[in-house]
Amino acid sequence: MLSAHEIDALSLGLRRSQAAAIPRSKAPRAKLAAGGFELCSGMSESAVDALHPAWSARGVAVVAPPAKAEFGYSLVALDPDGHRLRALALTA
């Protein structure tokens, strides 16, 4: 679980290895349009609450502000490609 203080240090980076590169002519085509992927990160409710103003201040599109649901307390934002980023505090 991430604390509200650790959220500023949270980042995700993806790199493609040159050794594993596939020529564009042979690369498979994506079947889903942007927004077809959701990345979920578990954290405390206070961390979920802290993310809302932090992401909003950075211009991140928050599409579902913090709210309780059957599965837990979460917020949903979109990355620049339209993929969903869910911050989630699971209920027991």
Secondary structure per residue as TSV (DSSP state, phi and psi in degrees):
chain	resnum	aa	ss	phi	psi
A	1	M	-	360.0	138.6
A	2	L	-	-93.9	140.3
A	3	S	-	-84.9	165.0
A	4	A	T	-59.6	-33.4
A	5	H	G	-69.0	-33.5
A	6	E	G	-76.2	-14.8
A	7	I	G	-61.9	-38.0
A	8	D	G	-62.5	-22.8
A	9	A	G	-92.3	-4.0
A	10	L	-	-76.6	125.3
A	11	S	-	-151.9	159.8
A	12	L	-	-128.7	128.8
A	13	G	-	-128.9	137.7
A	14	L	-	-122.0	134.2
A	15	R	-	-128.6	147.0
A	16	R	-	-103.6	127.9
A	17	S	-	-75.8	135.6
A	18	Q	G	-61.9	-34.0
A	19	A	G	-66.2	-28.5
A	20	A	G	-99.6	8.4
A	21	A	-	-64.5	138.0
A	22	I	-	-106.7	131.7
A	23	P	-	-56.1	139.0
A	24	R	G	-54.0	-34.8
A	25	S	G	-66.3	-22.4
A	26	K	G	-109.1	-3.0
A	27	A	S	-70.6	138.1
A	28	P	-	-68.2	146.1
A	29	R	-	-82.8	142.1
A	30	A	-	-68.1	139.7
A	31	K	-	-98.3	-17.2
A	32	L	S	-104.7	144.6
A	33	A	-	-75.3	169.7
A	34	A	T	-51.9	144.0
A	35	G	T	95.1	3.6
A	36	G	-	-88.0	15.4
A	37	F	-	-138.6	143.0
A	38	E	E	-130.9	128.5
A	39	L	E	-104.9	126.3
A	40	C	E	-117.5	134.8
A	41	S	E	-125.2	126.2
A	42	G	E	-81.9	140.0
A	43	M	-	-162.4	-179.9
A	44	S	-	-79.0	163.2
A	45	E	H	-61.0	-38.8
A	46	S	H	-65.4	-33.5
A	47	A	H	-69.9	-39.0
A	48	V	H	-60.1	-46.2
A	49	D	H	-61.6	-37.7
A	50	A	H	-70.4	-29.4
A	51	L	H	-66.7	-36.0
A	52	H	H	-54.6	-57.8
A	53	P	H	-69.2	-31.4
A	54	A	H	-65.9	-46.1
A	55	W	H	-70.6	-40.8
A	56	S	H	-59.4	-41.9
A	57	A	H	-63.4	-27.2
A	58	R	T	-90.3	2.4
A	59	G	T	84.8	12.1
A	60	V	-	-73.4	134.6
A	61	A	E	-76.6	107.1
A	62	V	E	-90.6	113.6
A	63	V	E	-97.1	-16.1
A	64	A	E	-144.1	102.7
A	65	P	E	-63.5	167.3
A	66	P	E	-51.8	130.7
A	67	A	E	-158.0	154.4
A	68	K	E	-85.4	140.6
A	69	A	E	-136.5	178.7
A	70	E	T	-57.4	-36.7
A	71	F	T	-91.8	-13.2
A	72	G	E	155.1	-164.1
A	73	Y	E	-110.0	123.2
A	74	S	E	-148.9	166.9
A	75	L	E	-133.9	153.3
A	76	V	E	-128.2	132.3
A	77	A	E	-127.9	171.8
A	78	L	E	-117.5	138.5
A	79	D	-	-81.1	175.4
A	80	P	T	-59.1	-22.4
A	81	D	T	-91.6	0.3
A	82	G	S	90.9	5.4
A	83	H	-	-77.9	144.0
A	84	R	E	-80.0	137.4
A	85	L	E	-117.8	113.8
A	86	R	E	-109.7	125.5
A	87	A	E	-98.9	125.8
A	88	L	E	-136.2	130.1
A	89	A	E	-107.4	106.0
A	90	L	E	-67.2	144.5
A	91	T	-	-89.4	150.4
A	92	A	-	-76.8	360.0
